């Protein structure tokens, strides 16, 4: 097997690679899509919010005016940033607009290779604070409820992270979200290291130095996320320091959603296309709840309370199979010459991490609930990698037989006999299909 597939020694599902070693050139593990959320956790508690307004010298009756003023200043700073970088500011009347597609079109149109691509604004739902009257007490009360407000989307070509966006809620408690892609980041790392590669969308069919690329991708799991994102927040949300001064708290960063992918790289598209239908059939017909529970490291039994379901869908990019375990999932799909096994975690509480207690990390360690915090992101990567490897190992049981088209190829070739050429049989053509049907009847 080529050197580039040496990750066999590093915990990759060896049985799957062994079964397809003639066609596989390597495997790449790492985060794909990450949605990180920055929250001012204190401001989600009524008592803290009330204390915040007192320290800011704001009466409850003036809360709306106070918040509206902050919202307007946040928007002014955002527009000023876009104007300074000569980038468009676009209001989107519908939250259903595909913002990423629009941003990529603008980047391509304007040739944006670094910096801000565009600023979008849109009214979207959020949890936010309202000053509501209480009829019983005849007093105003602060209520944290679902409502709507302007959200700002800053799309960037980030110097280190590549294409990403930051979403800012412009009303209390000013939730931040940053969406980025680990493969996008890896491309920047490979460029900086001078490593040649071929890229298609968000995957790599070929990398000149795969072990080095894997090491670079693994570095992302140990990132100091607050430090990395702080300059981006300062650019997009310069009022952050002023807003948080009364509570003296910075953003608390969590992984709201993560996608972790194991990409099996085949020598060419045809090699993967030959086995993929059988992998899909096996996934749908033979991988039941017991296997899915095992993929994601959950105990098996009738009293776990876990909900498992499988679906198969055909889209523009082909067929994908998805196994759901509660709100987390394991997917299988092909990306040209790359077979992707992907673990998505929306709810980490189903998993465990070996750590000390919250607020006292040096305390006695034991297996505790995996947190959303980016502090546990390295453990989330371990859980996902193990899930992908178990998934691939289960698919190693698939034995791909020669497709019917290949078996029929010999029959469908013309032949020469006694110097005369006889045409090939074409069972898909109507005359030959009728002939075969008549012969098959036998009477």
Backbone torsions as a table, in degrees:
resi	resn	phi	psi	omega
1	UNK	NA	141.6	-176.7
2	UNK	-60.4	156.4	179.1
3	UNK	-58.3	-33.4	-176.4
4	UNK	-64.1	-15.9	179.1
5	UNK	-98.5	13.3	179.4
6	UNK	-58.5	-16.6	174.8
7	UNK	-54.1	-7.2	172.0
8	UNK	-51.0	-34.7	-176.6
9	UNK	-78.6	-8.5	-172.6
10	UNK	-105.9	23.2	173.2
11	UNK	98.3	0.3	177.1
12	UNK	-64.8	152.2	-178.4
13	UNK	-61.5	90.9	-173.0
14	UNK	-61.0	-33.9	-176.6
15	UNK	-64.3	-39.4	178.9
16	UNK	-67.5	-44.8	-179.3
17	UNK	-66.7	-36.2	178.4
18	UNK	-64.0	-39.6	-178.8
19	UNK	-65.7	-26.8	-175.6
20	UNK	-124.2	28.2	-172.5
21	UNK	-62.5	-26.9	-179.6
22	UNK	-69.0	-22.3	-175.0
23	UNK	-111.0	-14.4	-175.0
24	UNK	-94.7	133.7	178.7
25	UNK	-108.0	-9.1	178.4
26	UNK	166.9	171.8	179.2
27	UNK	-137.3	141.5	179.6
28	UNK	-128.1	121.9	179.1
29	UNK	-107.2	140.4	172.8
30	UNK	163.2	172.1	179.2
31	UNK	-64.6	139.6	172.9
32	UNK	-100.3	-90.1	-178.6
33	UNK	-95.7	137.1	176.0
34	UNK	-128.7	131.1	172.2
35	UNK	-116.7	107.3	-177.2
36	UNK	-101.1	138.3	-178.7
37	UNK	-116.5	131.4	174.1
38	UNK	-105.9	117.7	-177.8
39	UNK	-122.1	144.6	168.8
40	UNK	-91.9	84.8	-168.5
41	UNK	-57.6	-35.8	-177.4
42	UNK	-60.6	-33.9	-174.1
43	UNK	-78.7	4.5	173.7
44	UNK	-93.6	-2.4	179.7
45	UNK	-103.1	127.1	-177.0
46	UNK	-53.8	-44.0	-177.7
47	UNK	-62.7	-40.3	179.6
48	UNK	-69.2	-39.8	179.5
49	UNK	-63.9	-39.7	177.1
50	UNK	-64.4	-42.9	177.8
51	UNK	-63.5	-37.7	178.8
52	UNK	-59.4	-46.2	-178.8
53	UNK	-66.9	-37.8	177.2
54	UNK	-62.6	-45.0	179.5
55	UNK	-65.5	-28.4	179.5
56	UNK	-86.4	-3.4	179.8
57	UNK	70.8	34.1	-176.8
58	UNK	-112.9	123.2	173.7
59	UNK	-76.4	150.5	-177.7
60	UNK	-59.8	-34.2	179.9
61	UNK	-67.2	-19.7	-179.7
62	UNK	-100.6	7.5	-174.4
63	UNK	-60.8	-45.0	-177.5
64	UNK	-62.2	-42.9	179.1
65	UNK	-63.1	-42.8	179.4
66	UNK	-61.8	-47.8	-178.4
67	UNK	-67.2	-39.7	178.9
68	UNK	-61.7	-38.8	177.7
69	UNK	-63.1	-41.8	177.7
70	UNK	-65.1	-41.8	179.4
71	UNK	-59.3	-44.8	-178.8
72	UNK	-64.3	-40.1	180.0
73	UNK	-67.7	-38.5	177.6
74	UNK	-61.1	-43.4	-180.0
75	UNK	-66.9	-38.6	178.8
76	UNK	-62.9	-42.3	177.9
77	UNK	-63.1	-40.2	-179.8
78	UNK	-64.3	-45.2	179.2
79	UNK	-64.2	-39.2	178.4
80	UNK	-62.5	-40.1	177.6
81	UNK	-61.1	-46.1	-179.7
82	UNK	-63.9	-40.9	-179.9
83	UNK	-66.8	-38.3	178.6
84	UNK	-61.0	-37.8	-179.1
85	UNK	-94.4	7.7	176.7
86	UNK	57.5	45.2	-179.7
87	UNK	-114.9	152.1	-175.2
88	UNK	-71.7	147.7	173.3
89	UNK	-114.8	118.6	-171.6
90	UNK	-127.9	126.2	173.3
91	UNK	-90.2	129.2	-179.6
92	UNK	-103.6	114.6	-177.3
93	UNK	-69.3	-16.8	179.6
94	UNK	-125.8	134.1	177.7
95	UNK	-72.8	-9.9	-179.7
96	UNK	-83.7	-7.1	177.6
97	UNK	-59.3	133.4	179.6
98	UNK	-76.9	95.3	-171.7
99	UNK	-67.5	-38.6	-178.4
100	UNK	-63.1	-43.4	179.0
101	UNK	-61.3	-43.6	179.1
102	UNK	-62.6	-42.5	-179.9
103	UNK	-64.2	-40.8	179.5
104	UNK	-66.9	-35.9	177.2
105	UNK	-64.3	-41.9	179.1
106	UNK	-65.7	-42.8	179.1
107	UNK	-61.2	-41.6	179.4
108	UNK	-68.6	-42.0	-179.1
109	UNK	-63.1	-42.4	-174.8
110	UNK	-96.1	-1.3	179.1
111	UNK	65.1	38.3	-178.7
112	UNK	-78.1	117.3	179.8
113	UNK	-106.4	-18.8	177.2
114	UNK	-156.2	158.2	178.0
115	UNK	86.7	-166.5	-178.2
116	UNK	-68.3	133.1	177.3
117	UNK	-92.2	-50.0	-178.9
118	UNK	-165.6	159.7	174.7
119	UNK	-118.1	121.2	176.6
120	UNK	-110.2	146.7	171.6
121	UNK	-128.0	144.8	-174.2
122	UNK	-158.7	142.9	175.3
123	UNK	-84.7	122.8	-177.1
124	UNK	-140.0	158.5	178.9
125	UNK	-66.5	152.0	177.5
126	UNK	-166.1	162.0	170.4
127	UNK	-87.8	124.6	-173.8
128	UNK	-150.3	171.0	-175.3
129	UNK	-95.1	140.2	174.6
130	UNK	-132.1	147.8	170.2
131	UNK	-95.2	110.4	-174.8
132	UNK	-114.7	144.8	176.3
133	UNK	-81.7	138.2	176.4
134	UNK	-103.1	113.8	-176.1
135	UNK	-65.0	-32.9	-177.4
136	UNK	-69.3	-44.3	-176.8
137	UNK	-94.3	-11.9	-177.1
138	UNK	59.1	33.9	179.6
139	UNK	-131.7	159.4	174.6
140	UNK	-79.3	144.5	175.9
141	UNK	-133.9	147.2	174.7
142	UNK	-86.1	129.2	-178.8
143	UNK	-126.3	129.5	172.9
144	UNK	-92.5	110.5	-173.4
145	UNK	-138.5	168.8	173.2
146	UNK	-77.5	133.1	178.1
147	UNK	-150.9	-156.8	178.1
148	UNK	-137.3	147.4	173.9
149	UNK	-156.5	171.6	176.4
150	UNK	-68.9	131.8	171.9
151	UNK	-116.4	139.5	178.8
152	UNK	-105.2	133.9	177.6
153	UNK	-114.7	116.1	176.7
154	UNK	-102.1	110.7	177.1
155	UNK	-96.7	131.2	-172.7
156	UNK	-128.9	153.7	156.2
157	UNK	-103.9	92.9	-174.3
158	UNK	-75.9	141.5	-176.2
159	UNK	-58.3	-38.6	-177.7
160	UNK	-101.5	-40.4	-171.2
161	UNK	-95.5	-11.8	-179.3
162	UNK	80.2	-149.4	-176.8
163	UNK	-68.5	127.2	178.5
164	UNK	-158.3	173.6	170.0
165	UNK	-141.3	151.0	173.5
166	UNK	-115.0	129.2	-180.0
167	UNK	-111.0	126.5	-175.8
168	UNK	-121.4	122.7	172.4
169	UNK	-78.6	125.4	-171.4
170	UNK	-92.4	11.5	178.6
171	UNK	-130.7	155.1	178.9
172	UNK	-49.1	137.6	4.0
173	UNK	-98.3	31.6	168.1
174	UNK	57.6	54.3	177.8
175	UNK	-64.8	138.4	175.1
176	UNK	-113.6	144.0	170.9
177	UNK	-136.0	137.3	176.8
178	UNK	-123.4	122.1	178.2
179	UNK	-109.6	123.7	-179.1
180	UNK	-140.2	173.9	-176.7
181	UNK	-130.3	125.9	-178.0
182	UNK	-63.4	-33.3	178.1
183	UNK	-70.7	-34.7	175.6
184	UNK	-61.4	-44.4	178.3
185	UNK	-63.6	-41.8	-179.7
186	UNK	-60.7	-37.8	178.4
187	UNK	-58.6	-41.0	176.9
188	UNK	-64.7	-40.2	179.4
189	UNK	-64.9	-41.3	179.2
190	UNK	-65.7	-40.3	177.3
191	UNK	-60.6	-45.1	-178.7
192	UNK	-65.1	-33.0	-178.6
193	UNK	-87.0	-4.3	180.0
194	UNK	71.0	30.5	-179.2
195	UNK	-98.0	124.0	-179.1
196	UNK	-73.2	148.8	179.4
197	UNK	-159.7	163.9	171.1
198	UNK	-118.4	132.0	-175.6
199	UNK	-122.7	137.5	173.8
200	UNK	-132.3	114.1	-176.4
201	UNK	57.5	-121.0	-178.4
202	UNK	-111.8	34.6	174.7
203	UNK	-140.4	167.7	-174.9
204	UNK	-123.7	104.0	177.1
205	UNK	-67.1	-22.7	-178.4
206	UNK	-154.6	137.0	174.5
207	UNK	-135.7	132.4	-175.0
208	UNK	-62.2	-40.7	-178.7
209	UNK	-124.4	85.0	-173.8
210	UNK	-66.9	-43.2	177.7
211	UNK	-57.9	-39.2	178.4
212	UNK	-68.1	-39.7	178.1
213	UNK	-62.6	-40.8	178.6
214	UNK	-63.4	-38.9	178.3
215	UNK	-64.7	-39.0	178.9
216	UNK	-66.5	-41.8	-179.6
217	UNK	-66.0	-36.2	179.3
218	UNK	-67.3	-27.8	178.2
219	UNK	-60.1	-30.8	-178.4
220	UNK	-60.3	-30.2	-176.7
221	UNK	-67.8	-20.1	-178.2
222	UNK	-108.9	22.5	-176.7
223	UNK	-68.7	141.9	169.7
224	UNK	-83.7	88.3	-171.6
225	UNK	-63.6	-44.6	179.0
226	UNK	-56.6	-42.2	-179.9
227	UNK	-67.9	-39.8	-178.6
228	UNK	-66.6	-38.9	-174.6
229	UNK	-88.4	-13.3	-176.1
230	UNK	-57.5	-46.8	178.5
231	UNK	-62.1	-35.9	179.0
232	UNK	-66.0	-42.5	177.7
233	UNK	-62.9	-41.2	-179.3
234	UNK	-61.9	-36.2	179.0
235	UNK	-72.1	-44.6	-174.2
236	UNK	-83.7	-26.9	-172.5
237	UNK	-137.6	65.6	-175.6
238	UNK	-65.2	-17.4	178.4
239	UNK	-79.2	-3.1	-177.3
240	UNK	-54.1	-46.8	-177.4
241	UNK	-62.1	-40.7	179.3
242	UNK	-67.3	-42.6	-176.9
243	UNK	-66.2	-37.8	-175.0
244	UNK	-90.0	-2.2	-177.4
245	UNK	-58.7	-41.3	-179.0
246	UNK	-63.7	-26.0	-179.0
247	UNK	-106.3	-10.2	177.8
248	UNK	52.8	46.8	178.9
249	UNK	-131.6	141.2	176.1
250	UNK	-97.6	175.2	177.9
251	UNK	-64.9	138.9	174.7
252	UNK	-100.7	120.7	-171.4
253	UNK	-98.6	131.1	177.8
254	UNK	-129.7	161.9	173.7
255	UNK	-98.0	98.7	-178.8
256	UNK	-68.4	-31.3	178.6
257	UNK	-156.3	140.9	177.3
258	UNK	-138.2	143.5	172.7
259	UNK	-123.5	124.6	-177.7
260	UNK	-120.7	128.6	-172.0
261	UNK	-123.4	140.8	167.5
262	UNK	-106.6	112.7	-177.6
263	UNK	-101.0	114.7	175.6
264	UNK	-92.3	116.7	-172.6
265	UNK	-95.7	116.8	179.8
266	UNK	-93.6	157.0	-177.7
267	UNK	-61.9	-37.3	-179.8
268	UNK	-155.2	163.6	-175.2
269	UNK	-59.0	-40.4	-175.5
270	UNK	-62.0	-35.6	-179.1
271	UNK	-63.3	-40.9	177.9
272	UNK	-73.9	-40.0	-179.5
273	UNK	-60.9	-30.4	-178.6
274	UNK	-67.5	-36.4	-175.1
275	UNK	-100.9	-16.0	-171.2
276	UNK	-62.6	-44.1	178.8
277	UNK	-56.4	-38.2	179.1
278	UNK	-68.0	-36.3	177.5
279	UNK	-64.9	-41.0	178.4
280	UNK	-64.2	-46.6	-179.3
281	UNK	-60.7	-44.6	-179.9
282	UNK	-63.5	-40.1	-178.8
283	UNK	-62.8	-42.1	-176.7
284	UNK	-76.8	-40.5	-170.9
285	UNK	-90.5	-24.7	-170.3
286	UNK	-122.9	-13.6	179.6
287	UNK	-95.9	99.8	-178.1
288	UNK	-98.0	-165.7	-174.9
289	UNK	-61.5	-35.3	-178.9
290	UNK	-62.2	-42.7	-179.9
291	UNK	-69.5	-42.0	-178.8
292	UNK	-63.8	-40.9	175.9
293	UNK	-59.6	-39.6	-179.9
294	UNK	-68.5	-40.3	178.3
295	UNK	-52.7	-46.8	-173.2
296	UNK	-96.1	16.5	170.3
297	UNK	66.9	31.2	-179.6
298	UNK	-100.4	146.7	176.6
299	UNK	-65.5	148.9	179.7
300	UNK	-100.4	147.5	178.6
301	UNK	153.3	162.6	-174.8
302	UNK	-75.4	-10.2	-172.8
303	UNK	-114.0	18.5	-178.8
304	UNK	-75.7	-24.4	-178.1
305	UNK	78.2	8.6	-179.2
306	UNK	-82.4	142.6	176.1
307	UNK	-107.0	123.1	-178.4
308	UNK	-119.9	133.5	175.9
309	UNK	-150.1	156.1	-178.1
310	UNK	-129.2	138.6	172.0
311	UNK	-138.0	155.5	179.5
312	UNK	-124.4	129.3	-179.1
313	UNK	-134.5	146.1	175.7
314	UNK	-111.2	121.6	178.8
315	UNK	-122.1	-167.0	-179.3
316	UNK	-62.2	-30.8	-176.9
317	UNK	-90.4	0.5	-179.8
318	UNK	118.5	-158.6	-175.2
319	UNK	-98.4	135.4	173.2
320	UNK	-130.8	146.9	177.6
321	UNK	-114.2	135.0	-177.1
322	UNK	-131.8	126.3	175.8
323	UNK	-106.1	120.8	178.7
324	UNK	-96.2	135.3	167.7
325	UNK	-124.0	101.1	-170.8
326	UNK	57.4	-119.3	-179.4
327	UNK	-101.5	1.6	176.6
328	UNK	-99.6	162.9	-173.9
329	UNK	-152.9	161.8	174.0
330	UNK	-127.0	126.9	-175.9
331	UNK	-120.0	157.6	173.1
332	UNK	-135.9	126.8	173.8
333	UNK	-158.7	163.2	-179.0
334	UNK	-108.7	146.1	-179.8
335	UNK	-127.4	70.9	-178.6
336	UNK	78.8	-105.3	177.9
337	UNK	-105.1	15.4	-179.5
338	UNK	-119.6	126.0	173.6
339	UNK	-94.6	123.3	-175.5
340	UNK	-112.0	124.3	167.3
341	UNK	-105.0	124.5	-170.5
342	UNK	-131.5	131.7	176.2
343	UNK	-106.8	125.2	177.2
344	UNK	-111.2	126.4	177.0
345	UNK	-115.4	114.6	173.6
346	UNK	-101.7	-28.0	-177.1
347	UNK	-130.7	97.6	-174.4
348	UNK	-74.6	-9.9	-174.7
349	UNK	-65.0	-13.6	177.1
350	UNK	-74.8	-6.3	-175.4
351	UNK	-121.6	170.8	-175.7
352	UNK	-128.0	153.5	177.5
353	UNK	-136.2	144.2	179.3
354	UNK	-85.8	105.0	-175.6
355	UNK	-156.5	170.7	174.0
356	UNK	-80.6	176.6	-178.4
357	UNK	-69.2	156.0	177.2
358	UNK	-58.5	131.0	179.4
359	UNK	84.0	-7.6	178.7
360	UNK	-145.7	67.3	-172.7
361	UNK	-61.3	-22.1	180.0
362	UNK	-83.1	-2.7	-179.2
363	UNK	-72.2	-174.5	-175.6
364	UNK	-62.7	126.9	-178.1
365	UNK	-86.8	145.0	173.4
366	UNK	-160.7	172.9	179.3
367	UNK	-72.9	116.4	-178.0
368	UNK	-123.9	168.8	-179.7
369	UNK	-61.3	134.9	176.1
370	UNK	-67.4	125.3	-177.2
371	UNK	-86.9	161.0	171.4
372	UNK	-71.6	-21.7	-175.7
373	UNK	-52.9	143.4	177.1
374	UNK	-64.4	-14.2	175.7
375	UNK	-62.5	-25.0	179.7
376	UNK	-102.5	12.4	-175.2
377	UNK	-65.9	-32.4	178.9
378	UNK	-64.4	-37.7	177.7
379	UNK	-70.1	-36.5	176.7
380	UNK	-59.9	-39.8	177.8
381	UNK	-63.1	-40.4	178.2
382	UNK	-62.4	-44.2	179.5
383	UNK	-61.2	-44.9	-177.4
384	UNK	-68.0	-41.0	179.9
385	UNK	-63.0	-42.8	178.4
386	UNK	-62.0	-39.3	179.0
387	UNK	-63.6	-44.4	179.2
388	UNK	-63.1	-41.2	-179.1
389	UNK	-66.7	-40.5	177.0
390	UNK	-64.7	-38.5	179.1
391	UNK	-61.7	-48.4	179.9
392	UNK	-65.6	-38.0	178.4
393	UNK	-61.5	-38.0	178.1
394	UNK	-66.1	-33.4	-179.6
395	UNK	-77.2	-13.0	178.1
396	UNK	-65.8	-19.7	-179.9
397	UNK	-71.8	-14.1	-177.2
398	UNK	-72.7	125.3	175.7
399	UNK	-107.3	111.4	-176.4
400	UNK	-85.6	119.9	178.8
401	UNK	-91.8	165.0	-179.6
402	UNK	-61.4	126.4	-179.4
403	UNK	-59.9	151.3	-179.4
404	UNK	-56.6	-36.5	-178.8
405	UNK	-61.3	-37.7	179.2
406	UNK	-72.1	-38.4	178.5
407	UNK	-62.9	-37.6	-176.5
408	UNK	-81.3	-9.2	-174.1
409	UNK	-59.6	-39.0	-178.9
410	UNK	-64.8	-37.6	179.9
411	UNK	-70.4	-29.4	-173.2
412	UNK	-92.9	16.3	175.6
413	UNK	-104.0	140.2	177.2
414	UNK	-66.6	154.9	180.0
415	UNK	-130.8	159.0	174.5
416	UNK	-114.7	134.6	179.0
417	UNK	-143.1	126.5	-178.2
418	UNK	55.1	38.3	176.9
419	UNK	80.1	-1.7	-179.5
420	UNK	-108.7	140.6	179.4
421	UNK	-91.2	129.5	178.1
422	UNK	-112.0	131.3	-174.6
423	UNK	-66.1	160.4	179.8
424	UNK	-77.3	154.7	173.3
425	UNK	-81.3	131.8	179.4
426	UNK	-122.5	92.8	-175.5
427	UNK	-67.2	-14.5	178.9
428	UNK	-87.3	-13.8	177.2
429	UNK	-82.6	144.3	-172.4
430	UNK	-61.2	-44.6	-179.2
431	UNK	-60.6	-45.0	-178.7
432	UNK	-69.6	-34.5	178.0
433	UNK	-63.5	-40.7	177.9
434	UNK	-65.1	-42.6	179.2
435	UNK	-59.7	-46.9	-178.8
436	UNK	-64.1	-37.9	179.5
437	UNK	-64.7	-40.0	-179.9
438	UNK	-66.8	-45.0	-179.8
439	UNK	-63.2	-36.7	-176.8
440	UNK	-67.2	-28.2	-176.6
441	UNK	-65.4	-38.0	169.6
442	UNK	87.3	-21.0	-177.1
443	UNK	-77.7	NA	NA
